Amino acid sequence: MDDDALQAYLRALAKLPRLTADEERELGRRIREGDAEAVRRLVEGNLRFVVSYAKRFRGLGVPFLDLIHEGNLGLMEAARRFDPDRNVKFITYAVWWVRQAIMHALSGQVRAFSLPQKISGVAARFGREVAELTDHLERAPTRREIAEGLDISEADVDALRRIGSSDVSLNQPIGD
């Protein structure tokens, strides 16, 4: 991850104004009328959320800046589809689009063979559970501890570990 680029991006986000619910609804109405500037303002007002949400998926094989980028694409799609008359905050609506975009990136870009999104979600839970157990136990968790934490079998833990392992070339020599 390019820390300088991330820090510059976060500094730029800090300068963007936050939007009130009334401003979001007004921007939503303008978007419905085809106002591209309203799309930009609605998206910019919610970019901080994408960074916060993308943090949940760090360490799963896609660079953090790429997760943010994909989440931003989901945010833009949500802005275009937002219905301000439904009396719901924009980010409540947008979280589904952001999540879908990030999950798509995780399932499609991580490996040579794509995983179904449902399995990518389980793999994400697996990664979080291992990290939380490691922090809590101050050591690497056992298969049994991971299985109990996720309410799955130890065989499933082994399968998830294999899914999370690096891709290997079929042309790579075995051994040395």
N, C-alpha and C positions, 0 to 999 in steps of 0.2 A: 504494500500500500504506500502510496506517495504521501507521506505525512505533511509535506509543505503544501501540496495541493489541497489536502483535506483541511488544514488549518486556514488557508486562504478562503476556502469555501465557507467554513464555519464563521469566519469574521464577516464575510459578505452577508450571510444569513442574519447575523446579529443586527445588522443595520436595517433590515426590512421591517416594515411596520406590521404589527399583528392586526387582525381584522375582528370586528365585533360581529355578532350573529346578524344584526341588521345590515351591516355592510356586505356580508356574505350573501344574504338574500337579494340585495339590490344588484350585486355583481351577477348573481345567478339569473336574474331577470334580463340584464343586459346581454349576457351570454346567449340566452334563448333568442335574442334579437340579432345575434351575429356579431357582437362586439368582441373583437380579438383582444383588445386592451383589457377588457374585463376578465377574460380567461387568464391573461398574464398576471393580473393583480391577485386573483383568487388563488392561483397556484403559488405565487411568491409568498403570499400570506400564510401558507401551510407547509412550506418546505422544511421547516424545523421538525415537524412531525415525522417526515420521511426519514430523516437522519436518526431520530430516536427509535423509530420502528425497525430500521435496517440493522441496528445494533444487535437485535435478537438473533440475527442470522450470520453473525461474524464467525469465521473459522469453519465454514462449511464448504470451502472450495472456490467460492467466488469472491474476488477482491471487494473490500468494503465500499470503495468508490463506485464499483459496478453495481453493487446492491442499491446504493443511493440513486444511481442513474436510473435503474429499472423502476425503483419505487417512484421516482419523479415522473416517469412515463405513465405509470398507473394513476398518479395524481392528476396529470393533464387529462387523461381519459375521463376521470371522475368529474373534473371541472366541466368538460364538454357535455356530460350527461346529467349533471346536477339539476334537480327540480326544486327550486326555492319555495314552491308552494306546499311542499310536504311537511313543512314546519319541523325540520331536523337540521342540526348543525351540519355544515359541509363535511367536516372531518369524520363525523360519524358515518356518513355515506361513503366517503372516500377511502376509509380504511380497508374495505373489501377490495377495491381496485388496486391499492398499493400492495396489499398482501398477495393478490393474484400475480401481479407483475414480478414481485420478488420471488415467489415460489416458482414461477415459470423460468426465471433466470437460474434458480438453483437446480431445477430438474433438467433444464436444457443445456446449460453451459458447463456443468461440473465435470462431465465425463463423456467418453466416446459413445457409450450407450446411455440413452436418456432413461431416467426413472419416472414412473408415473408420479403425479403430484402427491397422491396420497402417501406413497412410500417416502417421498422427499420430506413430507411433513413429519412422519414418524422418525426419519433420520435426524431431522432438526431437533425433535424432542429428545432423542437419544443423546445428541451432542450437548444439549443444555443440561440434561440429567447427569451426564458424566462430569461436566464442569462443576455443577453444584455439589455433587458428592465429593469430588476432589477437594473443593474448597472446605466443605464441612468436615470431612474426615482427615484432611491434611495428608492424604496419600491417594494413590490410585485405587479406585473402587474395584471390588471383585465382581465377577460375572453375576453372582447371586445378588449382591447389593444393587447392581444396575437393574437386574430383572425385577426385583421387588419394588424398586422405585418407579418403574414404568408399568408394572403389573403385566409383564410378559415372561415367556420362558427363557431359560438360559440359552437354548438353541437359537431363539430369536435375537438375543444379545450378540451371539457369534455371527449371525447373518448380518446384523446391522454394522458390526465391526468390519465385515468384509465389504459391505456397500461403501463404508466410509474410507476404505483404504484407497491408496493411489492407483490410478490406472497403470497398467504395465503393457509395454509393447510385446506383441507376439514374436517379434524379431530379436528381443533382448536375450542374451545368453543367460542360462541358469547357472548358478554357482558363483564362482569368483566374481 
